Amino acid sequence: MPELPEVETVVRGLARQLHGRTIIRVRCHAPRLRHPLRARDFAPVRGRRIMAVRRRAKYIIVEFAGRWTLVLHLGMTGSFRFVPAGARRDKHDHIDWLLDDGRCLRYNDPRRFGSAAAELLSVAGGDPPSLAALGPEPLGSALTADYLRQRAAGRITAVKAFIMDQRVVVGVGNIYAAEALFRARIRPTRAAGTVTMREWRRLVTEIRRVLAMAIRAGGTTISDYVAPDGSEGKFNVRLKVYGRAGRPCPACGAVIRQQVIGGRSSFFCPKCQH
């Protein structure tokens, strides 16, 4: 599944192409993605000028004049590309947004776990109603060691699952949680309530560092992810523990272990992480 750096890369690519454009028609070629899919549900954004494209957690928010938005999620295998309006569709092309410049923004999703919906903002630049319960952004000032320590107090949940909880902090997906915990020297199975203030400070620093590095590299391509221009993420070469079970730790040489935590494969060094 695309995580925060991949979604941020997609947002930046879309923003360059969509700002100032107008959607003149919408075509839906499948009955549903994660939710039912009907062209008439996008009527509020037709004919409106696109003012901005931004990210909230792993969601893509396209803002239009009049406070209307498109709230998009890539699911497991979703991707966008720009094609001529009459271009032949591929098997898993599910939505076409036809633009006023003759191009089409096309959404492809083989597994159909993505979503797309029009929502009205109560305040321009705010969160759409469907995203109101999300936690703070990991790259923003609201994420602090003190905030995490307070939220984790008394919690026996594994710290990896804790920082992947979108109600606690958004966008720290499986790959980057594993990498940040390794760099912070915290074992992912540790109970969140046992992490010290000093360790939380290290972890906040490493979450931000790992995400920033991954964004600069265009994200991490494991299987399906591609940016709107067709390019793949290049952070793979900088992964230190994720996907490296049975291989030596790059810091100490111990064998990296794999364990399922919260239903997700987790990777860590038994010597470096405590």
C-alpha positions in Angstrom: 0.0 0.0 0.0 1.4 3.5 -0.8 2.4 5.2 2.4 2.9 8.9 3.3 6.0 9.5 1.2 4.5 7.9 -1.9 1.2 9.8 -1.5 3.1 13.0 -1.0 5.0 12.3 -4.2 1.7 11.7 -6.0 0.3 14.9 -4.6 3.2 17.0 -5.8 3.0 15.5 -9.3 -0.8 16.1 -9.4 -0.5 19.7 -8.1 1.9 20.7 -10.9 -0.6 19.4 -13.5 -4.0 20.3 -12.0 -3.7 23.7 -10.5 -5.9 26.1 -12.3 -7.6 23.4 -14.4 -11.4 22.7 -14.5 -13.1 19.3 -14.5 -15.7 19.3 -17.3 -16.9 15.7 -17.2 -16.5 12.6 -15.1 -16.8 9.0 -16.3 -17.0 6.0 -14.0 -16.2 2.6 -15.6 -16.8 0.4 -12.5 -19.8 0.1 -10.1 -17.6 0.5 -7.0 -14.2 0.8 -5.5 -14.1 0.7 -1.8 -17.5 2.4 -1.9 -20.2 2.7 -4.6 -19.0 4.7 -7.6 -21.4 6.9 -9.6 -20.5 9.8 -11.9 -23.4 11.9 -10.6 -21.8 12.0 -7.1 -19.0 14.1 -8.6 -21.5 16.7 -10.0 -20.5 19.3 -7.3 -17.0 19.6 -8.6 -17.8 19.7 -12.3 -17.1 23.2 -13.8 -15.2 24.4 -10.8 -11.6 25.6 -10.9 -9.0 23.6 -9.0 -7.4 25.8 -6.4 -4.9 23.4 -4.7 -3.9 19.7 -4.3 -2.7 18.7 -0.9 -2.3 15.6 1.4 -3.9 14.7 4.7 -2.5 11.4 6.1 -2.6 9.1 3.1 -5.5 10.9 1.5 -5.2 13.2 -1.5 -7.4 16.3 -1.3 -8.2 18.3 -4.5 -9.6 21.7 -3.5 -12.0 23.5 -5.8 -13.4 27.0 -5.8 -16.4 27.2 -3.5 -14.9 24.9 -0.8 -15.7 21.7 -2.6 -13.1 18.9 -2.6 -12.3 15.5 -4.1 -11.1 13.2 -1.3 -9.0 10.4 -2.9 -7.3 7.3 -1.5 -5.1 5.0 -3.5 -6.0 1.9 -1.5 -3.5 -1.0 -2.1 -2.9 -0.6 -5.8 -4.3 2.7 -7.0 -2.4 5.1 -9.4 -3.1 8.2 -11.5 -1.8 9.1 -14.9 -2.6 11.9 -17.4 -3.7 10.7 -20.9 -5.4 12.3 -23.9 -9.2 12.5 -23.5 -9.9 9.8 -26.1 -7.1 7.4 -25.0 -7.9 3.7 -24.9 -8.7 2.4 -21.5 -6.8 -0.4 -19.8 -8.6 -3.2 -17.9 -8.4 -1.6 -14.5 -9.0 2.0 -15.4 -12.0 2.9 -13.3 -12.5 6.7 -13.3 -11.8 9.5 -15.9 -11.8 13.1 -14.9 -11.9 15.1 -18.2 -10.1 18.4 -17.9 -10.6 21.7 -19.7 -7.3 21.4 -21.5 -8.2 18.3 -23.4 -6.4 15.9 -21.1 -7.9 13.2 -18.8 -6.8 12.3 -15.3 -7.3 8.6 -15.2 -7.5 6.4 -12.1 -6.3 2.8 -12.3 -6.8 0.3 -9.4 -6.5 -3.5 -10.0 -7.7 -4.4 -6.5 -10.3 -1.7 -6.2 -9.5 -0.8 -2.6 -9.2 2.9 -3.4 -11.9 5.5 -2.9 -13.0 8.8 -4.4 -15.7 11.2 -3.0 -16.8 14.8 -3.3 -17.0 16.6 0.1 -17.8 20.2 1.1 -15.4 21.8 3.6 -16.8 23.8 6.5 -13.7 26.0 6.3 -11.5 26.5 3.3 -8.2 24.6 3.8 -9.6 22.5 6.7 -10.2 18.8 6.9 -13.1 17.2 5.0 -15.7 15.8 7.5 -14.7 12.2 6.8 -11.1 12.8 8.0 -12.0 14.7 11.2 -10.9 11.9 13.6 -7.3 11.7 12.2 -4.3 12.3 14.4 -1.6 14.9 13.8 0.8 14.9 10.8 4.2 13.4 11.6 6.0 16.2 9.8 4.0 19.0 11.6 4.7 20.7 14.9 1.8 19.0 16.7 3.7 15.7 16.8 6.0 15.9 19.9 7.6 13.5 22.3 5.4 14.8 25.1 2.2 14.2 23.0 3.2 10.6 22.3 4.2 10.0 25.9 0.8 11.2 27.1 -1.1 9.2 24.5 1.0 6.1 25.3 0.7 6.3 29.1 -0.3 2.9 30.5 -0.7 1.3 27.1 0.5 -2.3 26.6 0.0 -2.0 22.8 3.3 -2.7 20.9 4.9 0.6 20.1 5.0 -0.2 16.4 1.2 -0.7 16.3 0.8 2.4 18.4 2.6 4.8 16.0 0.8 3.2 13.1 -2.6 4.0 14.7 -4.0 6.8 12.5 -5.9 8.3 15.5 -2.5 8.8 17.2 -0.4 10.0 14.3 -1.1 9.7 10.6 0.9 8.4 7.8 3.6 6.3 9.6 3.0 3.1 7.6 4.6 -0.3 8.0 7.8 0.3 6.1 8.6 3.6 7.7 7.6 2.6 11.2 10.1 -0.3 11.0 12.8 2.0 9.7 12.2 4.7 12.3 12.1 2.3 15.2 15.4 0.8 14.0 17.1 4.1 13.8 15.7 5.1 17.2 16.9 1.8 18.7 13.5 0.8 20.0 12.2 -2.8 19.6 8.9 -2.7 17.8 7.3 -5.2 20.3 7.9 -2.9 23.3 4.8 -1.9 25.1 4.1 1.8 24.2 3.7 2.7 27.8 7.3 1.6 28.6 9.0 3.9 26.1 10.9 6.7 27.9 10.7 10.4 27.2 14.2 10.2 25.8 13.3 7.4 23.5 10.1 9.2 22.3 12.3 12.2 21.4 14.6 9.9 19.4 11.6 8.3 17.7 10.0 11.6 16.7 13.3 12.7 15.2 13.7 9.5 13.3 10.1 9.4 12.0 10.6 12.8 10.6 14.0 12.0 9.2 13.0 8.7 7.5 9.8 10.3 6.0 11.8 13.3 4.7 14.4 11.1 3.1 11.8 8.9 1.5 9.9 11.9 0.1 13.1 13.2 -1.4 13.7 9.7 -3.0 10.1 9.7 -4.4 8.9 7.0 -2.0 9.5 3.3 -1.9 8.3 1.0 -4.7 7.7 -2.5 -3.4 5.3 -3.8 -6.0 2.6 -1.5 -7.6 3.4 2.0 -6.6 4.2 4.5 -9.4 4.1 8.3 -9.5 1.7 10.1 -12.0 4.7 10.4 -14.4 5.3 6.7 -14.3 8.4 6.8 -12.2 9.1 4.5 -9.2 10.3 5.3 -5.7 14.0 5.0 -5.0 14.0 4.7 -1.2 14.4 0.9 -1.4 18.1 1.1 -1.5 18.2 3.0 1.8 16.1 0.5 3.8 18.0 -0.9 6.7 15.7 -3.5 8.2 12.4 -3.7 6.2 12.3 -6.8 4.1 15.8 -7.9 5.2 14.9 -10.8 7.5 17.8 -13.2 7.8 20.3 -10.7 6.6 22.9 -9.0 8.7 22.1 -5.8 10.5 23.9 -2.9 8.8 24.9 -1.5 12.3 26.1 -4.6 14.3 25.9 -7.6 12.0 23.3 -9.5 14.0 20.7 -11.4 12.0 17.6 -9.3 11.3 14.4 -10.9 12.6 10.9 -10.8 11.3 7.8 -10.9 13.4 4.1 -10.2 12.8 2.8 -7.3 14.9 -0.7 -6.2 14.6 -1.2 -8.3 11.5 1.8 -6.7 9.7 5.2 -8.1 9.1 7.8 -6.3 11.2 11.6 -6.3 11.0 14.1 -5.5 13.7 17.6 -6.1 15.0 17.6 -8.1 18.2 20.8 -6.5 19.3 20.4 -2.9 18.4 16.8 -2.5 19.4 15.8 -2.8 23.0 
